[in-house]
Amino acid sequence: GAGVSQSPRYKVAKRGQDVALRCDPISGHVSLFWYQQALGQGPEFLTYFQNEAQLDKSGLPSDRFFAERPEGSVSTLKIQRTQQEDSAVYLCASSSTIPLADLSYEQYFGPGTRLTVT
Amino acid sequence: DAKTTQPNSMESNEEEPVHLPCNHSTISGTDYIHWYRQLPSQGPEYVIHGLTSNVNNRMASLAIAEDRKSSTLILHRATLRDAAVYYCILRDSARGGSNYKLTFGKGTLLTVNP
C-alpha cells in the first residue's frame, strides 16, 4: 500500500526565502511527526500532531518554524526567512495509533525533503 | 531520556550473521527497546522492539540481556540490502511524559561486503 509521501524531495532556497514542505501520511493515521536530520546525525524531533491538534512543538528550533495539519491528514512544515543552518533533511512520520494508548506503536517514515539553503 | 551507546560502524560479509550491540546501562523498568534502520536516501524504518524477552520477526531477532543493560540486534544472514544505519532507541512506556517521540542517537553504520 501507499506509504508516507513527502514533497518536494529536494528544495534549494536562497537565504531569506520562505519554504513549505508537505507531508501526506498513510491514510487514516492519527499521529503525525516531523523530524529534522542534519548531515551525519540521527533525526531530531520537531513536532507532533494528534489528528489536527498540535500537541507538542517543543522541538521547533525557532519561531521561524511553523507546522500545521488543519484537517487531520496532510501536514505542512513552513520555514520563514530560511537560514543556512536550516539546511537538513526534514522527515515526516505517521502512526496509526495514539502513542499513549499503544505503548508499542511504530512510526512509518517518509523519504524526507532535503533542504539546502544557499 | 535514558541514553544508548552503539559502535559508530561495523562491517559484515554477505550471507553471514551480524550482531549489532547496544548498551543502555541506565534503562528503567518501563523502557522498551526499539530498533530502527535507515537505508541510504530513505527515512528510518522500524525493525523490531522488545521489553524483557527475546523477540523474533521476519527481519531480525532482538536479544535482551537479563539485566536489560544491553541488547543485540541479530541479522541472521546479511544481504547487501541490509547496509544501513541502525538505531537503538529507548521508549518509556510509563503513562504521561513525551514517550510519543523517538530520540535517535548517531546509530551504527553497517557495511555489508559482497
Boltz contact constraints between the chains, C-beta under 6 A:
constraints:
  - contact:
      token1: [A, 42]
      token2: [B, 104]
      max_distance: 6.0
  - contact:
      token1: [A, 42]
      token2: [B, 105]
      max_distance: 6.0
  - contact:
      token1: [A, 42]
      token2: [B, 106]
      max_distance: 6.0
  - contact:
      token1: [A, 42]
      token2: [B, 107]
      max_distance: 6.0
  - contact:
      token1: [A, 43]
      token2: [B, 104]
      max_distance: 6.0
  - contact:
      token1: [A, 45]
      token2: [B, 101]
      max_distance: 6.0
  - contact:
      token1: [A, 48]
      token2: [B, 100]
      max_distance: 6.0
  - contact:
      token1: [A, 91]
      token2: [B, 43]
      max_distance: 6.0
  - contact:
      token1: [A, 99]
      token2: [B, 100]
      max_distance: 6.0
  - contact:
      token1: [A, 103]
      token2: [B, 93]
      max_distance: 6.0
  - contact:
      token1: [A, 106]
      token2: [B, 46]
      max_distance: 6.0
  - contact:
      token1: [A, 109]
      token2: [B, 43]
      max_distance: 6.0
  - contact:
      token1: [A, 109]
      token2: [B, 44]
      max_distance: 6.0
  - contact:
      token1: [A, 110]
      token2: [B, 43]
      max_distance: 6.0
  - contact:
      token1: [A, 111]
      token2: [B, 42]
      max_distance: 6.0
  - contact:
      token1: [A, 111]
      token2: [B, 43]
      max_distance: 6.0
  - contact:
      token1: [A, 112]
      token2: [B, 43]
      max_distance: 6.0
